[in-house]
Amino acid sequence: MEQKITCRVLTGPTASGKSEIALRLAAEEGWDILCMDSMQIYRGMDIGTAKPTKAEQALVPHHLLDLCDPRETFSVSQYVELAERTVRQLYMEGRQVLFVGGTGLYLEGMMKPMAMGSVPADEKLREELHRLADGPDGRVRLDALLRETDPETADKLPLNDVRRRIRAIEVTRATGIPFSHQEERKKEDSGFNWIAVSLETDRNTLYARINSRVDTMVKAGLTLEIKNLLSEGVPENAQSIQAIGYKEFIPYLRGEISLAQATEQVKTGSRHYAKRQITFLKRLEGIRYVSAGQDSTYETVRNILKSAD
């Protein structure tokens, strides 16, 4: 049997301290860092996404940053395919990897391979459905298409889980049986062994860190970054600009609200997002939790992630 590739993950809600620990750990262990953040994939969006600085990227090799133009959309399935390809390439070069980020959908897509592996892929259909999903109201239209034959699966899968929705349609069309009614579901083996750690902290401390981070971003020139994106032709309704930390400043740039109001909206939105991240990650099996901000935090994270060695 082919040996599985070990993939280490450091995740947790926004502002929980992932990046600091990951940078130190990766530098000490000689691991490459793979970005697992759905907004750091966009070029030119550095301040509002807390993207690793050029100096930090010079310390440790970073991958899966700046993948696309902020005018473009980027799906979970695209990320999973690119991430798996990157891991395999690095493995062939003798490199070990550490995924860092809080995008739960990305982590779920990688840790939980698709069911029904015996049904071959229909690349033409996949391409067609991805184009549909990436178009105007694409995810809603994809949902409607899935509901025509399998409303049960449509109810179970998040609207953003484009990869699994497409796979459900693919399997249903290939077999003539709704995905939810398939008698046998064999988990595909992706060939990866996952070791995942999530940082956790009390809500008051986390929210204080979020508020402080937002203030720092604004002082660092976040509004100028957004102005530049818009002046370069990125639409206000682009997937990238709809991210927390960007969309809230559009009314400010129009003169409709004050800078203080926009900043407070970002803080509120970020706190709500952190809460959703925590809830989502709790649903995923196999994640170990470590309290952030403790004297023992770094060593505990390090020992867990090195347990595969």
Secondary structure by P-SEA (a helix, b strand, c coil): ccbbbbbbbbbbcccccaaaaaaaaaaaabbbbbbccccccccccccccccccaaaaaaccccccccccccccccaaaaaaaaaaaaaaaaaabbbbbbbccaaaaaaaaaccccccccccaaaaaaaaaaaaaccaaaaaaaaaaacccaaaaaaccccaaaaaaaaaaaaaacccccccccbbbbbcccbbbbbbbbbccaaaaaaaaaaaaaaaaaacaaaaaaaaaaaccccccccccccccccccccccccccaaaaaaaaaaaaaaaaaaaaaaaaaccbbbbbbccccaaaaaaaaaaaccc
